[in-house]
Amino acid sequence: MTTPPPRRSRRQTSATSAPEAARARVEALRAEILEHDRRYYEQAAPTIGDNQYDALVSELRDLEAAHPDLATQDSPTQRVSGRPAEGFAVVEHREPMLSLGNVFGREELLVWYQRLVRLTERSDFAFVCEPKIDGLAIALVYRDGRFVQGSTRGDGTRGENITPNLETIRSLPKQVRAPQGGTLPTAFEARGEVYLSKVEFSRLNEQRAASGEQLYMNPRNTAAGSLRQLDASITASRRLDLFTYQLGWVEGERPAATHYEAIAWLKAIGFPTNPLAERFTTIEDVATFCEGWAAKRDALDYEIDGVVVKVDDFALQRALGVVGREPRWAVAWKFPAEQAVTRLREIQVSVGRTGVLTPFAALEPVFVGGANVGMATLHNFDHVRALDVREGDDVIVQRAGDVIPQVVGPVLASRVGREHELRVFHMPDTCPVCDAPVEHDEGEAAYYCSNPDCPVRLARSLEHFTGRAALDIEGFGEVMCATLVARGLVHSLADLYDLPAKRDELLALEGIGAKTLDALFARLEASKSQPLHRLLIGLGIRHVGSETARALATHFGTLDALRVATLEDLQGVDGIGPIVAQGVYHWFQDTRHQALLDRLVNDAHVRTTEDAPARGGILDGLTIVVTGSMERWSRNEVESLIKSLGGKVGASPTKKTAFVVSGDGGGTKRDKAEALGVEVIDEATFIERLHERGWGDR
């Protein structure tokens, strides 16, 4: 069970944290957010709630603001999460499908509104509000009035082509008609949300209970899983439904000048739209609408987790633009978590990749936040002690963000006369998985299993090693890794590369065929060519995330040089503080780790070098920041060009930045550059300067 850290408010994030501590926390947050993104968007199996996820992103955003040198283009604060799942063709979105920023009440909504007023220097604009459906976002393409393609949001720029599955939804029009007295664009995109009604969710679970199958946990995950079925007949059996909430790109003249008019147009030509959407001209009325639906949400036949608020005028939307992965002109008012009281039967312990033991609550099942809850997070032993929850207590449970439940605290009044029944929890002396002694350093919250060969630790390490940010070997999910360890096929990370020699044993595993295995082996072989920094990420060295791994790989160039580096050498790496340096140094001194590296290098022949940065190029010595959307190239292509010409790509403008290349929607980086007096140029001017320095067309 994944246990998220306690939510930290923005006031708790210190702008004066030590650089090394801030860097380590930033890397830890990014890794955790990416993992939660994968579980939510790609597997439809989240392990924390929306509120908890929002807190992680908020903490990361605050740390990046306090330490601009830690901000990066690939940070989760700068993009939409998720990526296409295996088994579906990839669709490139013509216009990005963005995420939304969140507010959690009237005060935060007013702060958002005041920012709009400041940016536009006006206050005479209207808003459109509608319930935020808890489902799966989709993009629908129509050409000559006929539905031709449907896709998921994916990572915001690339999604999954799920056209056959969407065609099974009865409320989705296969063909639309021109409005009376009007015409249809040649082609256009409508965006919406697929959901499962509460009635249909109950019907499916009644069927599963009758057949002895595990019940679905909530409508959102069931809807997402239904749309990702490779067999469209399964999707059809789920009776999904749909609301369209936005007009996307249009070929030709747009049929509306405002969002509210666009929704009316979509309804007129045959799309299902939410009848609860309303238009308001004051922010006070918007807040009242949001508060009203927070109180009435249970009356609806579908799950909602908030209200979406949008600036109505399209021209004003374009003027406001986008910052990071979020439009400035829209925000989600998120509802507070729902709560219930139940009996805490037992406090159990799970084991993570690094050996950390995490307590969690086994509860008397209770219906809360739209689902039956039997387990809840307790974070760590210090948190259990601070809450003073005991086995046998009646406890308050909430589903933060309507996904993962957590224990808020005990109902003290119910203890009266039952004190003798309650049991105070103590962390175990031995690992609940392998019985190895548990270690704990004074002053730290974490307790560790001391056995590096603990089966659960190894399985979680395999997941991390093969993950997208590390060696990126698809096919090694949670179940696969656990199975490999349980069957004795893998005893160390290096054993992954011995799997081709165990083909017959792997074919005997359920669900693995010859073609699947061939593809898996091909990806294993390809992973050997990954650059050094990805290997360092995969090794799971404490405090070493993507940025630290890149810094180490770039500085030392080869694994051999890093293996013999002294503590002083490591502390000399730009951006590496003493805490991180000590962790890296001690990891490489460990004889077990040395043996692992020897096998990876000598037997598996993984790559041990990093691509050297260009030297002596026409941009040598210049730090350049790139922001916004370009016309000639993508932003990644511009950044790659800068690096190939010897320049350094900065994450955020500083006084040392040579200049900022800004496309459309430059956002906060452009604003910061102007405030610092750093020159901002457009793409055309940047190309001119390259030509002036002797660069020719490529």
JOMO-V324689 format. One line per field, one symbol per residue. ss: DSSP state (@ for helix, = for strand, . for the rest). psi: psi as a letter, one per 40 degrees, with the letter a starting at -180 (. if undefined). A space follows every 50 residues. Layout:
ss=???
psi=???
This chain:
ss=.........@@@......@@@@@@@@@@@@@@@@@@@@@@@@.......@ @@@@@@@@@@@@@@@@.@@@.....@@@...........===......== ===..@@@@@@@@@@@@@@@......=======..========..===== ==.....====.@@@@........=...........=========..@@@ @@@@@@@@@@........@@@@@@@@@....@@@@@....========== =......=@@@@@@@@@@....=....===..@@@@@@@@@@@@@@@@@. ...========.=@@@@@@@.==..=========...============= =....=============..=======...@@@@@@@...=..======= ...=======.@@@@...@@@.=......=......====......===. ....@@@@@@@@@@@............@@@@@@@@@......@@@@@@@@ @@@@@@@......@@@@@@@@@@@@@@....@@@@@@@.......@@@@@ @@@@@@.=@@@@@...@@@@@......@@@@@@@@@@@@.@@@@@@@@@@ @@@.....=.............=====.=.....@@@@@@@@@@...=== ........====.=..@@@@@@@@@@...==.@@@@@@@@@@......
psi=hhhiiihhiddehheeihddddddddddddddddddddddddefgieiid ddddddddddddddddgdeehideieeeiiiiiiiieiihhhhdhihiii iiifiddddddddddddddefiefiiihiiihhgahhihhhhhfeihdhi iidbeddhahhfddddeehdehhdhiiiiheaiiidiihhiahhihiddd ddddddddddeeihiididddddddddehdhdddddeefiiihheihbih hahheieiddddddddddeeihiheehihieidddddddddddddedeei eihieahhhihdhdddddddaihbehhdeiihhhiiiiiihihhdihihi hadeehhhiihhihhihhfeihheiiiecidddddddfiiheihihhigh efchiihdiigddedheedeeihhhiiidihedeeiihihhheidiiihe heehdddddddddddeidebefgiegadddddddddeedheiddedeedd efdddddeihehiddddddddddddddeeiidddddddefhhegaddddd dddddddidddddehiddddeehhehiddddddddddeehdddddddddd ddddfiieiihhiiieieehehhhhhiahiddiiddddddddddeeihhi dihieehdihhhahfdaddddddddeehhhiiddddddddddeehih.
